[in-house]
Amino acid sequence: MVEDARENKALEAAALVKRAFSKPYLIAGQRISITPSIGISCYPSTSKDSDSLLKSADAAMYAAKENGRNAFVFYDEKLHKKLSRKMIIESELRQGLTRHEFTLHYQPKINVQTLEVCGMEALLRWNNRKLGSVSPYEFIPIAEESGFIKLLGSWVMNEACRQAQTWKRNGIFQGTMAVNVSVHQIKYGDVLTMIREALEKSKLAPEQLEIEITESIMQDVDATSVIFDALRAYGVRVALDDFGTGYSSFHVLKTLPIDTIKIDKSFIDDLSGVKEQSLVKAIIDIGRHLQLEVVAEGVEEEVQLDALAAYECDTAQGYLFSKPLTVLEIEQFLSQHDSKAL
């Protein structure tokens, strides 16, 4: 608490706290370093009473943590709007599922050599009656933080498996269906039971399902290996998404039972330079030597596809072929685009 404090005095107080923690403490012979995350709210500009003053400071403190810690953040109108939207999204998520506001769009995966459609990736979309279209990059982290990702992830898995089996039964498409599973689902949810129940309910063959997991799960290789081993034993394929942007290493690729690596779009965006070409080719060579399928994400230009074909990449995915489409649109795509048309 700082009395009669305007912004400058509050900044001085925050700087004083940071300086107090700048040197490590010696405790029981161990040097302990501590960094503070500081939230600041001011009366009466942002808070009118003691309760709201503390709540606003607390909210600003969490914003400081999200910004990398060892910092301070003022509670202001911008942060207020951000937190208010977050609260609305969290409230609307559960209602959105019961109101059938969520849908899956599908993006085709293309065999680089034959140009045939060899797989699909299911991508979640949300069109809320209050907020309109909400990006997955915004609502997925909130679903994870609130614990709602378990219900939402289960719905996605069931719907993707059901759709894949429907296409197979009707002779429309018989390739693999890829479904993203978040790190939170792996750590805190019974993901194996969720997948088994979705496959049994839809009667989809396990080998037609591929689970996509980002590299961040690699922080705990031992726990991840147990889950991946169980998935492989069940027949489900496992893909490592956004390869090259996180925690991967040759040891991890050799150790973990994965089937596919997906080269992150950032590596594909610029294939005109020698360094970029060499890096992508090296990743593809690593995958081939480890007998992994290699998928290039974010392919948008013919020159990128030509380079990937020359490097003997297996599969490509991106706007050059198709954006994510609704069920009706993807069925039209499949009926109109055979290998020659692509």
Secondary structure, 3 states (H helix, E strand, C coil): CCCCCCHHHHHHHHHHHHHHCCCCEEECCEEECCCCEEEECCCCCCCCCHHHHHHHHHHHHHHHHHCCCCEEEECCHHHHHHHHHHHHHHHHHHHHHHCCCEEEEEEEEEECCCCCEEEEEEEEEEEECCCEEECHHHHHHHHHHHCCHHHHHHHHHHHHHHHHHHHHHCCCCCCEEEEECCHHHHHHCCHHHHHHHHHHHHCCCHHHEEEEEEHHHHHCHHHHHHHHHHHHHHCCEEEEEEECCCCCCHHHHHHCCCCEEEECHHHHCCCCCHHHHHHHHHHHHHHHHCCCEEEEECCCCHHHHHHHHHCCCCEEECCCCCCCECHHHHHHHHHHCCCCCC
